[in-house]
């Protein structure tokens, strides 16, 4: 029996075409749509299979802060499943791609690894073709184009690309999953982004401070303290840093802080500091 015949049978049970022809036509359209969406041959198991989701969210949070001649990138190291199970407590979510480019991601870990592999391949080919390292601005545009290329089946990650540009300045590029790019003085992504961004707005961007309030200069030491677990309350009046505050309220953020510090003319440095583990 075809969809058309089955829809006619369903319609005939409810309406009389002689007395209400418009109602019969509406009933026919409704019955035809219902038969097309839920045919009688489709089992419950098949319906559940079509609802399968190819993505998963492993939690975690990342942020980056750019200064005059440096950039500080930080992330936690916890990987979770379903916001309940802790899969791993020592996962690297920051990936140095070269001496001046750092990628950090949060979200689906499989897509994060694939994105890192893709950029490393392009950077290696660029070095082979041009005998020089790619600049962070060019790499940022490269990542944006690759994300847009995958827009119909996007990478399920919140990517931040940071580094030192050709002028020796710190640069932070923020993305959405389909490649919209923006250069910012600071950015955050991941599960704790709603808590990290207001903190950085206050302490780095000074957008929430009242007039006349002191606005301290952003130095490397202060930027590191803002995103790590240093108690800065004596010198700058900061009661808590970004990640310690997030770990108190967000269950997928915790265990350790992975810090990557890039300065102009210096090699990239790695540091790890403990967070709460519950």
HELIX and SHEET records of a PDB file:
HELIX    1   1 UNK A    3  UNK A   12  1                                  10    
HELIX    2   2 UNK A   21  UNK A   37  1                                  17    
HELIX    3   3 UNK A   44  UNK A   50  1                                   7    
HELIX    4   4 UNK A  109  UNK A  130  1                                  22    
HELIX    5   5 UNK A  136  UNK A  149  1                                  14    
HELIX    6   6 UNK A  151  UNK A  153  5                                   3    
HELIX    7   7 UNK A  193  UNK A  200  1                                   8    
HELIX    8   8 UNK A  201  UNK A  205  3                                   5    
HELIX    9   9 UNK A  220  UNK A  227  1                                   8    
HELIX   10  10 UNK A  242  UNK A  249  1                                   8    
SHEET    1   A 5 UNK A 186  UNK A 190  0                                        
SHEET    2   A 5 UNK A  61  UNK A  66 -1                                        
SHEET    3   A 5 UNK A  70  UNK A  76 -1                                        
SHEET    4   A 5 UNK A 256  UNK A 263 -1                                        
SHEET    5   A 5 UNK A 269  UNK A 274 -1                                        
SHEET    1   B 2 UNK A  79  UNK A  81  0                                        
SHEET    2   B 2 UNK A  85  UNK A  88 -1                                        
SHEET    1   C 5 UNK A  94  UNK A  96  0                                        
SHEET    2   C 5 UNK A 101  UNK A 107 -1                                        
SHEET    3   C 5 UNK A 157  UNK A 164 -1                                        
SHEET    4   C 5 UNK A 170  UNK A 175 -1                                        
SHEET    5   C 5 UNK A 181  UNK A 184 -1                                        
END                                                                             
